[in-house]
Amino acid sequence: LVKEEIREMRFVGKLAVILVMVMAGVGSKITEPVRREGRRLYVGDQVFRFAGFNAYWMGLDENVGWEGGVNYPTPFRVDDALLSAVEMQATVVRAHTLGISTGNPLSFEPNLHEFRNFALNRIHYAVYRAGELGLRLIIPLTDNWKYYHGGKHDFTEWEGIARQRYFYFNEEVISDFEEYIAHLLLTPSNYTGLPLAEDPTVMAWETGNELVAPANWTGRIARYIKSIDAMHLVQDGTPLVEMVTDASLELDAVDMYTDHLYPLSVKRFELDERRMAMHEKVFYVGEYGWNTGDLPRFLKKVEESVVTSGDLFWSFFPHDDNWGFVQHDDGFTVHYPGDTPEMVRDVVLLRSHALTQQGVAGPVPHVIPPAPLIRVANRTTLAWRGAAAAAAYVVTCVCEEAGGATLSFFQDDNHTPLQNYLAEIQCSTLSVPIRVTVTGENADLVRGTPSESVRVL
């Protein structure tokens, strides 16, 4: 990014932070890191329990454009997702592409030993915004799978090695991965002035997403991370507790372990807890299919647990840059406030659960939505870019004539663009211009800042 773009992104981010903090009283900036004592997490002298979601796309997005494509998410998409996390009372977000960025032309390391800071600037922007809004991040460093953002296969292929398993054993490959980690963690941010290794917004580095790694490799990488980053926790990237070896659970440099629950099985969760209760390490559920099991029972189990520190559902997507929401077809997509009555119900449940995890009793006011942005406005069609925390929108149309008629009605993000939306407003003639504004309204029925008025001829 050029300096002008960075300044603009920083300004937009600060403006959004000010709006959220002033209008809703939330969004305390991260100033202290999370630390571990035994199986518990702390911030300062307070126990830290958490809930939140996965937003894997925040550094590099595969859901760009009408047909889908890979590009950096706009600052708006990042901001919208993080403001939505604040609205849902989340405290932690897990974001793969803030740490996995190899092998793609848009990656931080597109080719071996070649590092591109314009890609890292996108990562740094998301970390900066999360920190300003009081959200902590768990960041995987590579991936077991061949996804668009890169993975362990890049490191073996760069060394001409066909079998990915050698990612864990070949000295040159391991050295290449450590070099990548060092560049990622130690390059200063244009937004904070800090390298990620010194930014308390990062809660933990995950050795990788859904790895099947031997204990000696996990221990080596964990020790290497802590040799260059004394602030942050390290998580074993194994996705199932039953796959974690006893040797891995004894690694001094590893702080956290996880399970990915597909489907959402309370029975499997209880088995995980029984095993983890025998070890003084942090355990949390890093992914789960929120719509694949008994969600209320699972969340209650987490809330009552003395072993499990938190949970992150899979997965959240924000408003689209034009109108509606970013769509993703894996079957686990969550939009706020929800696309269906069932999703709305579960989003309410997840928000309540996040408050319980923080030890907050009673209702908490909803975030007041920022201004929508009208994208299309003519006599037949109206479309707007949505606003985080908006449960509905008030569309107001006013005839520009003395005593002109006014039409106001409610709408949501899933029914845009609107067609023939002016059919019921009566101006004296069809040539009279009409002023249109769109205003978000939250679940407390509190309206936010209106969009700029658009004149429809």
Buried (B, 14 or more C-beta within 10 A) or exposed (E): BEEEEBEEBBEBBEEBBEBBBEBBEBBEEBEEBBBBEEBBBBBEEEEBBBBBBBBBBBBBBBBBEEEEEBEBBBBBBBBBBBBBBBBBBBBBBBBBBBBBBBBBEBBBBBEBEEBBBEBBBBBBBBBBBBBBBBBBBBBBBBBBEEBBBBBBBBBBBBBEBEEBEBBBEBEBBBEBBBBBBBBBBEBBBBBBEBBBBBBBBBBBBBBBBBBEBBBEBBBBBBBBBBEEBEBBBBBBBBBBBEBBBEEBBEBEBBBBBBBBBBEBBBEBBEBBBEBBBEBEBBBBBBBBBBBBBEBEEBBBBBBEBEBBBBBBBBBBBBBBBBBBBBEBEEEBBBBBBBBEEEBBEBBBBBBBBBBBBBEEEEEBEBBBBBBBBBBBBEEEBBBBBBBBBBBBBBBBBBBEEEEBBEBEEEBBBEEBBBEEBBEEBEBEEEEBBBBBBBBBBBBEEBBBBBBEEBEBE
